[in-house]
């Protein structure tokens, strides 16, 4: 009878070990859930960035206003009969 009880307790301990420590344990499942949450947040951030870039591409393909805005802001271009003035802040030079 003692041998049967010892065998059952040993089997229960082995099953509990796998549940808490082994491969596929609760700890590893919780870690995977956290990794999934992190990846979903990263995917959402990248999707927002992709949507913004897609909208910008559509603006550049569809109209001249976006191209003109980019030429003015990034290249410092001006239209005919306009004067381009650049103001330099002396406090930031030092």
HELIX and SHEET records of a PDB file:
HELIX    1   1 UNK A    2  UNK A   20  1                                  19    
HELIX    2   2 UNK A   26  UNK A   62  1                                  37    
HELIX    3   3 UNK A   64  UNK A   75  1                                  12    
HELIX    4   4 UNK A   90  UNK A   93  1                                   4    
END                                                                             
